[in-house]
Amino acid sequence: MPTSPPPMSPEEAVRRVAKAREALLGEVHKVIIGQDEMIEQMLICMLARGNCLTIGVPGLAKTLTISTLARALAMKFSRIQFTPDLMPSDITGTEIIDQDPATGQRTFRFVHGPVFANIVLADEINRTPPKTQAALLQAMQENEVTAGGKTYPLDQPFFVMATQNPIEQEGTYPLPEAQLDRFMLSINIGYPTRAEERDIVNATTQTARHDIRTVLRGQDVLWIQQLVRRVPASQHMVDYAVDIARATRPKEPPSPEFVKNWLAWGAGPRAAQNIILTAKARVILHGRFAVTADDVRAMTPPVLRHRIITNFNADAEGIDAAQVIERILETVPEPSYGERVSARVPQAPPAAASQKPSPPAVSQDAPSIQLPASTPSPPPTIGPPGHGNPTPPPDPTPPPGGSGAAER
């Protein structure tokens, strides 16, 4: 009888994930110069089972970064160029009529659209009307597509990576808040530094080409996604994320006064869920074992910046969402590590009745939560395809609803 593979320790599992991160960064940086923060946030979003919206001016290699990352992951990739005349069926697929040459009988056959892929690049997503944008809602939230009265599941893993130009307004359609909330992260990209821009010019004015090596396959990504959900987050870290999300709601009593003055609408429960999930992914990518307050604070801006809406007062004072988030992080305190525990004081004997009872004990330690000793699925294979790796069992937990770059 074949023997089952030996159980893997948490240390070995985390070491493999950190090694995969270094290999992915090495392959992507063959083409992309700089842009470390954007690439890391894309990886975090992917391993947390989310979709990301990348916002930046033209020429910062948003599309090139996503396509290069897809090449290093060896998964099915499709690119949809969003235009004003794009129809929902151009994304999801359409039914066509097939005729049997022998009997002449006609039947409908559904032809899958480009959304049936592992990584979908929605390029310039705000250039198409809301009717067409809504074609992605079901795919992004439920990982399935309904067409012609029938529901078709999407292959896993599945991600939507969208790009958006923030400066061009003519011929664009703002994304509805319901669709913005489906994106786990909103990634903002800035201009490159002078040194990076010089490297960009040198790299893109030559004929050298770089081959991208496959680092991970779909089965490996599924394995890491399951491992991310097993990374421990203590209760006070969950409370910290919840307090941050609740502080953005201007009509809630706990919100600060500046929030009530500057925000028209705050973040919903998905914000706290995504802060914890992305913090877990960040932890494991950096070879650590538990979520800290620094991880929560690091993932708060990309999670919140597209979920809060400023009002007229903020616009008149020149206050944007990034400044509000920074102020919230400075205002919301991190919950304490210990909670008061009521101690049972024994009854004193009559002779010692005058003695005072001891004060209640106070716990000063954080909750001790450890990773499981083993994972139910085999480790990923870091290298080119060809090494067998059985598909891990599905996770019963459903998902909750920088600088410049260029081609070398």
Secondary structure, DSSP 8 states (H G I E B T S, - for coil): ---------HHHHHHHHHHHHHHHHHHHTTTB-S-HHHHHHHHHHHHTT--EEEE--TTS-HHHHHHHHHHHHTS-EEEEE--TT--THHHHEEEEEEE-TTT--EEEEEEE-TTSSSEEEEETGGGS-HHHHGGGHHHHHHSEEEETTEEEE--SS-EEEEEE-SS--TT-----HHHHTT-SEEEE-----HHHHHHHHHHHTS-----------HHHHHHHHHHHTTS---HHHHHHHHHHHHTT-TTSTTS-HHHHHHEEE---HHHHHHHHHHHHHHHHHTT-SS--HHHHHHHHHHHHTTT-EE-HHHHHHT--HHHHHHHHHHHS----S--B---------GGGTTS------B--S-------S--SS-----SSTTS--------SS---------B-
